Amino acid sequence: MLTSQPDVPVLTLHNISSEVFICLLYYIYSDDTELFPDNVLDLLYVADMYLLPGLKRLCGGTLAKMICEDNVLQLWKTAKLFRLSRLGDQCKEWMAKSIEKLVDRAEFAEIIEEDARAVVDRQETDSIPLVDDIRFHITSNVQTFSAIEEANQKLQVLEQLLVSIGLEC
């Protein structure tokens, strides 16, 4: 702990651990830092707080490498909260690939309902951005008949979820 001397100002930072602060300083001076699964979310929070878009992108890239079935929904929420469009798109692409598993999770339905409520003055048949993006990723790069069939099955699963939660789009 630093002790204050009369001619040396001391600045106290709250809500930041010393490990995260060291990574932050390293980034500020070198434009790069080491990110680990256990510090990347804390560093993302700090990067957002101190308006460091480059560090936010770096954190987003690290989080993108960590996407899996267990965390894709939480990472999508994080991407949306911190306005990390590339991470959000990678999450939506991952959702499209594993839609059959996600439709069974209540949290996925809640996210879709929340996204529908976020559309200002949404009419009953207006589109839902998250659903539109998932549909796009399901149908993009479809080149064979078997891929078309698989894409149609995924779209049908998504449509059944929308019907079950009372949404039309």
C-alpha positions as CSV (number, residue, x, y, z in Angstrom):
1,M,0.0,0.0,0.0
2,L,1.3,3.4,-0.9
3,T,1.6,6.0,1.8
4,S,0.8,9.6,0.9
5,Q,3.6,12.1,1.1
6,P,2.8,15.8,1.2
7,D,4.0,16.5,-2.3
8,V,2.9,13.3,-4.0
9,P,-0.8,13.1,-4.9
10,V,-2.5,9.7,-4.4
11,L,-5.4,8.6,-6.5
12,T,-7.7,6.0,-5.2
13,L,-9.6,3.9,-7.7
14,H,-12.6,1.9,-6.6
15,N,-14.2,-1.2,-8.1
16,I,-11.0,-2.4,-9.8
17,S,-8.6,-5.1,-8.6
18,S,-4.9,-4.6,-8.7
19,E,-4.6,-7.4,-11.3
20,V,-7.1,-5.8,-13.6
21,F,-5.5,-2.4,-13.1
22,I,-2.1,-3.8,-14.1
23,C,-3.6,-5.2,-17.3
24,L,-5.2,-1.8,-17.9
25,L,-2.0,0.0,-17.5
26,Y,-0.2,-2.5,-19.7
27,Y,-2.8,-1.9,-22.4
28,I,-2.6,1.8,-22.1
29,Y,1.2,1.8,-22.6
30,S,1.6,-1.0,-25.1
31,D,-1.8,-1.2,-26.9
32,D,-2.0,-4.9,-25.9
33,T,-2.5,-6.9,-22.7
34,E,-2.9,-10.5,-21.6
35,L,-6.5,-11.6,-21.2
36,F,-7.7,-14.7,-19.4
37,P,-11.1,-16.1,-18.9
38,D,-11.0,-15.1,-15.3
39,N,-10.2,-11.4,-15.9
40,V,-11.7,-10.6,-19.3
41,L,-15.2,-9.5,-18.1
42,D,-13.7,-7.3,-15.4
43,L,-11.3,-5.8,-17.9
44,L,-14.2,-5.2,-20.3
45,Y,-16.1,-3.4,-17.6
46,V,-13.1,-1.2,-16.9
47,A,-12.5,-0.6,-20.6
48,D,-16.1,0.6,-21.0
49,M,-15.9,2.8,-17.9
50,Y,-12.7,4.5,-19.0
51,L,-13.8,4.7,-22.7
52,L,-11.1,2.5,-24.2
53,P,-12.8,1.1,-27.4
54,G,-9.6,-0.8,-28.5
55,L,-9.5,-2.7,-25.2
56,K,-13.2,-3.4,-25.5
57,R,-12.6,-4.9,-28.9
58,L,-9.7,-7.0,-27.6
59,C,-11.9,-8.3,-24.7
60,G,-14.7,-9.0,-27.3
61,G,-12.2,-11.1,-29.4
62,T,-11.2,-13.1,-26.3
63,L,-14.8,-13.7,-25.3
64,A,-15.6,-14.8,-28.8
65,K,-13.0,-17.6,-28.5
66,M,-14.9,-18.8,-25.3
67,I,-18.3,-19.2,-26.9
68,C,-19.9,-22.5,-26.1
69,E,-23.4,-23.9,-25.5
70,D,-23.3,-23.0,-21.8
71,N,-22.4,-19.4,-22.2
72,V,-23.6,-18.2,-25.6
73,L,-26.7,-16.5,-24.2
74,Q,-24.8,-14.7,-21.5
75,L,-22.1,-13.6,-23.9
76,W,-24.8,-12.3,-26.3
77,K,-26.3,-10.3,-23.4
78,T,-22.8,-9.0,-22.6
79,A,-22.2,-8.1,-26.3
80,K,-25.4,-6.2,-26.3
81,L,-24.7,-4.4,-23.0
82,F,-21.2,-3.3,-24.1
83,R,-22.1,-2.7,-27.7
84,L,-19.7,-5.3,-29.1
85,S,-21.3,-5.9,-32.4
86,R,-18.8,-8.5,-33.7
87,L,-19.1,-10.6,-30.5
88,G,-22.9,-10.3,-30.8
89,D,-22.9,-11.5,-34.3
90,Q,-20.6,-14.4,-33.5
91,C,-23.0,-15.4,-30.7
92,K,-26.0,-15.2,-33.1
93,E,-24.1,-17.4,-35.6
94,W,-23.4,-19.9,-32.8
95,M,-27.1,-19.8,-31.8
96,A,-28.1,-20.5,-35.4
97,K,-25.8,-23.6,-35.5
98,S,-27.2,-25.0,-32.2
99,I,-30.8,-23.8,-32.4
100,E,-32.2,-27.3,-31.6
101,K,-30.5,-27.3,-28.2
102,L,-31.3,-23.7,-27.4
103,V,-35.1,-23.8,-28.0
104,D,-35.4,-26.1,-24.9
105,R,-33.9,-23.5,-22.6
106,A,-36.3,-21.0,-20.9
107,E,-33.6,-18.4,-20.9
108,F,-33.5,-18.4,-24.8
109,A,-37.3,-17.8,-24.9
110,E,-36.9,-15.0,-22.4
111,I,-34.2,-13.3,-24.5
112,I,-36.3,-13.4,-27.6
113,E,-39.3,-12.0,-25.7
114,E,-37.1,-9.2,-24.3
115,D,-35.7,-8.4,-27.7
116,A,-39.3,-8.2,-29.1
117,R,-40.2,-5.8,-26.3
118,A,-37.2,-3.6,-27.1
119,V,-38.7,-2.8,-30.6
120,V,-40.3,0.6,-30.2
121,D,-44.0,0.5,-31.1
122,R,-43.8,-3.1,-32.2
123,Q,-46.8,-4.4,-34.0
124,E,-47.9,-8.0,-33.7
125,T,-46.2,-9.1,-36.9
126,D,-43.1,-6.9,-36.8
127,S,-39.8,-8.6,-36.9
128,I,-37.6,-9.3,-33.9
129,P,-33.9,-8.4,-34.6
130,L,-32.4,-11.4,-32.8
131,V,-34.8,-13.8,-34.6
132,D,-34.0,-12.1,-38.0
133,D,-30.3,-12.5,-37.4
134,I,-30.6,-16.1,-36.4
135,R,-32.7,-16.8,-39.5
136,F,-30.0,-15.1,-41.6
137,H,-27.3,-17.2,-40.2
138,I,-29.3,-20.4,-40.6
139,T,-29.9,-19.7,-44.3
140,S,-26.6,-18.2,-45.2
141,N,-24.1,-20.4,-47.1
142,V,-26.7,-23.0,-47.9
143,Q,-25.6,-24.6,-51.1
144,T,-26.7,-28.3,-51.2
145,F,-30.1,-29.9,-51.0
146,S,-29.2,-31.6,-47.7
147,A,-28.1,-28.2,-46.3
148,I,-31.4,-26.6,-47.4
149,E,-33.3,-29.4,-45.7
150,E,-31.3,-28.9,-42.5
151,A,-31.8,-25.2,-42.6
152,N,-35.6,-25.7,-43.1
153,Q,-35.7,-28.0,-40.0
154,K,-33.8,-25.4,-37.9
155,L,-36.2,-22.6,-39.1
156,Q,-39.1,-24.8,-38.2
157,V,-37.8,-25.4,-34.7
158,L,-37.3,-21.7,-34.3
159,E,-40.9,-21.0,-35.6
160,Q,-42.3,-23.5,-33.1
161,L,-40.6,-21.7,-30.3
162,L,-42.0,-18.4,-31.4
163,V,-45.5,-19.9,-31.6
164,S,-45.1,-21.4,-28.1
165,I,-44.3,-18.1,-26.6
166,G,-47.0,-16.2,-28.5
167,L,-44.8,-14.2,-30.9
168,E,-45.4,-13.8,-34.6
169,C,-42.7,-12.3,-36.9
